[in-house]
Amino acid sequence: MSLFRGRRFHHSCAPLILWATVLYYLILLSTSDSSSSGNLDHNGLPTDAEKIEPRQMSHWQSTIDALRNVAFGVPKKTSQGASWRTGARSMVSTRPGHAEYNHTFPYEGSSYLVSAAVHPTKGRNATGYVLTSAWYFEGESSFPHYTHHGVCVNDSKLLSFDCTYGGETVRGIVERQGRNEYITVDCPLPSWTTDVFNLGSRQAKDEMLQVLRDTDISIDVWIALDPKQFGDDVLERLPKSPVRVPTAGHAELLFIHHPVDGWETPMRDTQLSICTAPLWFDWGLSMTDLLEWRVHHLFQGVEVVHWYSRDTRLASWVHAANSALGTADTYTDAPFLSRRAPSHLVYSDQTVWQLDCMMRYGFADEWQAFIDVDEYLSPLDQPQRHGTLARLDRLAPNVGSLKMYQVYYGGERIDSLPSVPGLPKFPRDAWSHWQPNYELAGARYTKGIYRPDAIRTHWVHSSITLAQGWDGAIDDAQADTPGLLRLLHSREAVYPGLNFTQAVHITGDVRQSWEIIADTLRGRDRLYSLDLSS
């Protein structure tokens, strides 16, 4: 991950110069090639986007250069460019968890701007770009069973959001996420970027993203001051802030004013990644288990794991594992967002951090899996290398999610297994029988793999809704079809009712895959501990 910082222009004449420049070049663009004005589809795109005349593209470049040079100064150049797959779309994001606000409205707690990202609009056939931000607010919950003692968003309908780009302000659209635990806010980009993002080339879009990096951007959060909603005691506790009166008649008070900066951009493209829930080593996590889990998924074709952790010591371990295994995994600090959440409630904010992973890396990752470190992606009776990728490659292009059942292994341990010193549980699927969880009462498709640009709302397990134009697929564990995905759940305490009714077929290919993984694991003793000095 490479951090980009640009210079800012603060002169009082900047807004006037900016708008005059933009207006001039947009007028120039609109009159320069009138013959192409009728060749647009219903989304405003050229009917053949690849046939944009070089002369037309030179005007786009002129507009961008004018914005950069006149309004903001020339941004710093970098030789590090993203390696994008064919057809990939640009995005930038901010660092996570860098904005915290303590408040007493209408409850005591903390609020976070978790992260923000500029990326394409969701929807398979959608065009345009938006600024999406993820927000976490402590408060009461209408779903206390799921959100653990009232740590979640409260009454997000009372909040409104404004995004300001230099001198232009637009209203954000709030989308409740999860089970009212947190929200995302989509703000349209300023009007002077629209034509470039809709009609410009890939290079022009990347240049415009750089312009946005150098723009003073802020997000204001307003609270509706409706006496019917709150008592006088609550209103008296509110901080003295600017107040405005919307057209609806109720006053609103400025709750948060936060500048958005510190932009980052993904530096590589990935076909399949995994976003972990925040790891917490006080909960008894074993580093040998993590290593075995990582190498198993490396064999399955998972190019990158995005590690999130409560314990910052994991950062050094991830760096050492990358060096040893030749991987390019990422690490992100993921502290508890709530001081009120009891320490043993390790899941109190996991979906917020997984949303951050989707926003941060999702437009460089074609697919992301949101699974735990005791769950293993495993194709049924197809153990060859990159079997999970092979399954994804067979999906239709309009499929945005692939859900699967969890399965459990038991019975008798298989004989003559490859030995890996220090890893007595390897291999996890070396048992005589297995059972899918569809045979258990109340079981459901609990996990899945998703295209990040297809996700509209995000929550744990299968509770993810897709944007318009995307469909979901299900790998049914009852179907005896080689190559379908299942999720091996390796846990000490198994669910009651498991009787392990289905026999495991141990073929030569299965044993060969075990040997390949074992060879990769052997000699990695240094990664058996968080203390890398041992």
Solvent accessible surface area in square Angstrom, and as a share of the most:
residue,aa,sasa,rsa
1,M,106,0.47
2,S,20,0.13
3,L,88,0.44
4,F,27,0.11
5,R,126,0.46
6,G,23,0.22
7,R,134,0.49
8,R,85,0.31
9,F,70,0.29
10,H,139,0.62
11,H,108,0.48
12,S,102,0.66
13,C,59,0.35
14,A,16,0.12
15,P,58,0.37
16,L,135,0.67
17,I,63,0.32
18,L,8,0.04
19,W,82,0.29
20,A,58,0.45
21,T,18,0.11
22,V,5,0.03
23,L,111,0.55
24,Y,129,0.49
25,Y,49,0.18
26,L,44,0.22
27,I,94,0.48
28,L,60,0.30
29,L,25,0.12
30,S,81,0.52
31,T,93,0.54
32,S,27,0.18
33,D,26,0.14
34,S,83,0.53
35,S,93,0.60
36,S,36,0.23
37,S,81,0.52
38,G,70,0.67
39,N,83,0.42
40,L,80,0.40
41,D,55,0.29
42,H,169,0.75
43,N,49,0.25
44,G,29,0.28
45,L,46,0.23
46,P,24,0.15
47,T,101,0.59
48,D,57,0.30
49,A,55,0.43
50,E,158,0.71
51,K,153,0.65
52,I,31,0.16
53,E,98,0.44
54,P,108,0.68
55,R,141,0.52
56,Q,32,0.14
57,M,38,0.17
58,S,57,0.37
59,H,35,0.16
60,W,6,0.02
61,Q,55,0.24
62,S,42,0.27
63,T,2,0.01
64,I,0,0.00
65,D,51,0.26
66,A,11,0.09
67,L,1,0.00
68,R,17,0.06
69,N,83,0.43
70,V,66,0.38
71,A,3,0.02
72,F,22,0.09
73,G,26,0.25
74,V,65,0.37
75,P,4,0.03
76,K,136,0.58
77,K,150,0.63
78,T,69,0.40
79,S,118,0.76
80,Q,104,0.46
81,G,58,0.56
82,A,31,0.24
83,S,67,0.44
84,W,57,0.20
85,R,72,0.26
86,T,144,0.84
87,G,71,0.68
88,A,11,0.08
89,R,76,0.28
90,S,1,0.01
91,M,1,0.00
92,V,1,0.01
93,S,2,0.01
94,T,1,0.00
95,R,78,0.29
96,P,32,0.20
97,G,30,0.29
98,H,62,0.28
99,A,5,0.04
100,E,70,0.31
101,Y,46,0.18
102,N,110,0.57
103,H,18,0.08
104,T,52,0.30
105,F,13,0.05
106,P,37,0.23
107,Y,31,0.12
108,E,125,0.56
109,G,14,0.14
110,S,4,0.03
111,S,0,0.00
112,Y,24,0.09
113,L,0,0.00
114,V,0,0.00
115,S,1,0.01
116,A,0,0.00
117,A,0,0.00
118,V,1,0.01
119,H,6,0.03
120,P,5,0.03
121,T,41,0.24
122,K,47,0.20
123,G,8,0.08
124,R,100,0.36
125,N,109,0.56
126,A,37,0.29
127,T,44,0.26
128,G,22,0.21
129,Y,21,0.08
130,V,20,0.12
131,L,1,0.00
132,T,10,0.06
133,S,1,0.01
134,A,0,0.00
135,W,0,0.00
136,Y,1,0.00
137,F,5,0.02
138,E,3,0.01
139,G,0,0.00
140,E,106,0.47
141,S,23,0.15
142,S,85,0.55
143,F,88,0.36
144,P,84,0.53
145,H,150,0.67
146,Y,86,0.33
147,T,0,0.00
148,H,49,0.22
149,H,135,0.60
150,G,8,0.08
151,V,1,0.00
152,C,0,0.00
153,V,0,0.00
154,N,28,0.15
155,D,46,0.24
156,S,2,0.01
157,K,137,0.58
158,L,17,0.08
159,L,21,0.11
160,S,13,0.09
161,F,0,0.00
162,D,11,0.06
163,C,1,0.00
164,T,30,0.17
165,Y,0,0.00
166,G,38,0.37
167,G,52,0.50
168,E,33,0.15
169,T,76,0.44
170,V,30,0.17
171,R,120,0.44
172,G,8,0.08
173,I,120,0.61
174,V,51,0.29
175,E,48,0.21
176,R,103,0.38
177,Q,4,0.02
178,G,26,0.25
179,R,63,0.23
180,N,17,0.09
181,E,9,0.04
182,Y,0,0.00
183,I,0,0.00
184,T,9,0.05
185,V,0,0.00
186,D,50,0.26
187,C,0,0.00
188,P,62,0.39
189,L,17,0.08
190,P,0,0.00
191,S,65,0.42
192,W,3,0.01
193,T,1,0.00
194,T,63,0.36
195,D,54,0.28
196,V,1,0.01
197,F,7,0.03
198,N,32,0.16
199,L,30,0.15
200,G,9,0.09
201,S,43,0.28
202,R,82,0.30
203,Q,117,0.52
204,A,3,0.02
205,K,46,0.19
206,D,54,0.28
207,E,31,0.14
208,M,0,0.00
209,L,5,0.03
210,Q,27,0.12
211,V,1,0.00
212,L,1,0.00
213,R,24,0.09
214,D,2,0.01
215,T,0,0.00
216,D,60,0.31
217,I,5,0.02
218,S,14,0.09
219,I,0,0.00
220,D,21,0.11
221,V,0,0.00
222,W,23,0.08
223,I,0,0.00
224,A,20,0.15
225,L,32,0.16
226,D,16,0.08
227,P,92,0.58
228,K,184,0.78
229,Q,92,0.41
230,F,21,0.09
231,G,39,0.37
232,D,104,0.54
233,D,89,0.46
234,V,19,0.11
235,L,48,0.24
236,E,137,0.61
237,R,110,0.40
238,L,15,0.07
239,P,73,0.46
240,K,198,0.84
241,S,34,0.22
242,P,84,0.53
243,V,82,0.47
244,R,64,0.23
245,V,108,0.62
246,P,37,0.24
247,T,152,0.89
248,A,91,0.71
249,G,50,0.48
250,H,85,0.38
251,A,26,0.20
252,E,15,0.07
253,L,12,0.06
254,L,26,0.13
255,F,36,0.15
256,I,3,0.02
257,H,102,0.46
258,H,25,0.11
259,P,74,0.47
260,V,2,0.01
261,D,48,0.25
262,G,3,0.03
263,W,5,0.02
264,E,21,0.10
265,T,13,0.07
266,P,5,0.03
267,M,47,0.21
268,R,96,0.35
269,D,41,0.21
270,T,4,0.02
271,Q,53,0.24
272,L,0,0.00
273,S,0,0.00
274,I,0,0.00
275,C,0,0.00
276,T,0,0.00
277,A,12,0.09
278,P,10,0.07
279,L,10,0.05
280,W,43,0.15
281,F,27,0.11
282,D,123,0.64
283,W,145,0.51
284,G,66,0.64
285,L,46,0.23
286,S,42,0.27
287,M,15,0.07
288,T,27,0.16
289,D,38,0.20
290,L,1,0.01
291,L,0,0.00
292,E,4,0.02
293,W,0,0.00
294,R,1,0.00
295,V,3,0.02
296,H,29,0.13
297,H,0,0.00
298,L,52,0.26
299,F,11,0.05
300,Q,6,0.03
301,G,4,0.04
302,V,0,0.00
303,E,56,0.25
304,V,3,0.02
305,V,0,0.00
306,H,4,0.02
307,W,1,0.01
308,Y,1,0.00
309,S,1,0.01
310,R,34,0.12
311,D,29,0.15
312,T,87,0.50
313,R,138,0.51
314,L,0,0.00
315,A,37,0.29
316,S,65,0.42
317,W,0,0.00
318,V,5,0.03
319,H,136,0.61
320,A,10,0.08
321,A,4,0.03
322,N,30,0.15
323,S,93,0.60
324,A,41,0.32
325,L,24,0.12
326,G,69,0.67
327,T,18,0.11
328,A,37,0.29
329,D,12,0.06
330,T,31,0.18
331,Y,53,0.20
332,T,12,0.07
333,D,69,0.36
334,A,0,0.00
335,P,73,0.46
336,F,59,0.25
337,L,2,0.01
338,S,6,0.04
339,R,175,0.64
340,R,108,0.39
341,A,13,0.10
342,P,45,0.28
343,S,74,0.48
344,H,126,0.56
345,L,25,0.13
346,V,9,0.05
347,Y,91,0.35
348,S,4,0.02
349,D,1,0.01
350,Q,20,0.09
351,T,5,0.03
352,V,1,0.01
353,W,1,0.00
354,Q,6,0.03
355,L,1,0.01
356,D,0,0.00
357,C,0,0.00
358,M,13,0.06
359,M,4,0.02
360,R,6,0.02
361,Y,13,0.05
362,G,2,0.02
363,F,9,0.04
364,A,3,0.02
365,D,4,0.02
366,E,47,0.21
367,W,4,0.02
368,Q,0,0.00
369,A,0,0.00
370,F,11,0.05
371,I,1,0.01
372,D,39,0.20
373,V,22,0.13
374,D,48,0.25
375,E,2,0.01
376,Y,3,0.01
377,L,0,0.00
378,S,13,0.08
379,P,9,0.06
380,L,14,0.07
381,D,61,0.32
382,Q,39,0.17
383,P,25,0.16
384,Q,87,0.39
385,R,132,0.48
386,H,78,0.35
387,G,0,0.00
388,T,0,0.00
389,L,18,0.09
390,A,33,0.26
391,R,26,0.10
392,L,6,0.03
393,D,96,0.50
394,R,124,0.45
395,L,23,0.11
396,A,50,0.39
397,P,98,0.61
398,N,46,0.23
399,V,13,0.08
400,G,0,0.00
401,S,2,0.02
402,L,0,0.00
403,K,47,0.20
404,M,0,0.00
405,Y,21,0.08
406,Q,13,0.06
407,V,0,0.00
408,Y,2,0.01
409,Y,24,0.09
410,G,7,0.07
411,G,48,0.46
412,E,129,0.58
413,R,75,0.27
414,I,31,0.16
415,D,113,0.58
416,S,100,0.64
417,L,46,0.23
418,P,15,0.10
419,S,82,0.53
420,V,9,0.05
421,P,94,0.59
422,G,47,0.46
423,L,8,0.04
424,P,120,0.75
425,K,83,0.35
426,F,14,0.06
427,P,3,0.02
428,R,29,0.11
429,D,39,0.20
430,A,0,0.00
431,W,79,0.28
432,S,27,0.17
433,H,64,0.29
434,W,18,0.06
435,Q,3,0.01
436,P,0,0.00
437,N,7,0.04
438,Y,56,0.21
439,E,76,0.34
440,L,29,0.14
441,A,112,0.87
442,G,81,0.78
443,A,38,0.29
444,R,101,0.37
445,Y,61,0.23
446,T,21,0.12
447,K,11,0.05
448,G,1,0.01
449,I,0,0.00
450,Y,2,0.01
451,R,34,0.13
452,P,1,0.01
453,D,30,0.16
454,A,0,0.00
455,I,0,0.00
456,R,136,0.50
457,T,24,0.14
458,H,1,0.00
459,W,20,0.07
460,V,17,0.10
461,H,71,0.32
462,S,19,0.12
463,S,37,0.24
464,I,14,0.07
465,T,73,0.42
466,L,42,0.21
467,A,9,0.07
468,Q,163,0.72
469,G,38,0.36
470,W,35,0.12
471,D,76,0.39
472,G,50,0.49
473,A,22,0.17
474,I,85,0.43
475,D,2,0.01
476,D,51,0.26
477,A,14,0.11
478,Q,110,0.49
479,A,37,0.29
480,D,126,0.65
481,T,66,0.38
482,P,87,0.55
483,G,0,0.00
484,L,28,0.14
485,L,3,0.02
486,R,23,0.08
487,L,0,0.00
488,L,4,0.02
489,H,17,0.08
490,S,27,0.17
491,R,96,0.35
492,E,147,0.66
493,A,70,0.54
494,V,76,0.44
495,Y,88,0.33
496,P,123,0.77
497,G,60,0.58
498,L,25,0.12
499,N,100,0.51
500,F,41,0.17
501,T,77,0.45
502,Q,56,0.25
503,A,55,0.43
504,V,28,0.16
505,H,120,0.54
506,I,49,0.25
507,T,69,0.40
508,G,57,0.55
509,D,90,0.47
510,V,20,0.11
511,R,84,0.31
512,Q,111,0.49
513,S,9,0.06
514,W,8,0.03
515,E,79,0.35
516,I,56,0.28
517,I,10,0.05
518,A,0,0.00
519,D,91,0.47
520,T,37,0.22
521,L,0,0.00
522,R,87,0.32
523,G,72,0.69
524,R,64,0.23
525,D,91,0.47
526,R,132,0.48
527,L,4,0.02
528,Y,47,0.18
529,S,37,0.24
530,L,26,0.13
531,D,83,0.43
532,L,28,0.14
533,S,103,0.66
534,S,100,0.64
